[in-house]
Structure formats: structure tokens, C-alpha cells
């Protein structure tokens, strides 16, 4: 499955970050998901 196709499955399930939330902004969702999938795919422990 291509990256854009996979992202199309996950993106609607994610909640948006409130604009006035205190603290630092989180890491963008797509790079975070790509990092998680990389670790799972390469069996990194």
C-alpha cells in the first residue's frame, strides 16, 4: 500500500489539535505515523 493510500485510511481517525491548547505543539501526525510504521516494519526493539 502506498504512503498516500495508507495516510488516507488513518487521517480521518485522528483528532485535530485545539488551537488554544497550552504547551508546545505536537509533532505533525503524518511524520509521527511514518516513524511508527518504520519501527514496526523493520522490527526495531
N, C-alpha and C positions, 0 to 999 in steps of 0.2 A: 504494500500500500504506500503510495507516495505521500510525502510530507503534508501537502496541502489537503489531500483527501483525509488523512488522519486528523489534521487540525480541524477540519470541518465537522468531524464527529465529536470532538472534545469541546470546542469553543462554546456551543450553546449550553453546555452543562455548567460552565463556570460563572460564578457571581462577579458582578462588577465591584470595583473598589470604590467606596464612598469618597467623594472629592474633599470633604472636610474632615476626614479621619485623622486623628493625631498620629504623630510618629512618622518615620521615614516611609516613603512609598515602597511597595513590594517589588520584587523582581518581575518583569513582564511575564505573562503567562506562557507564551509560546516558547521562549528560550528555556524556561523552567521545565516545561513538559519535554522538550528535546533532550535536556540533560538527564532527566529521569529515565527516559527511554534508552538513552545511550548506556547508562549504567546497567539497566536490565538486560539489554541486548548483548552486552559484552561480558556479562556475568562478573561484574566488579563487586568485590565484597569489602 
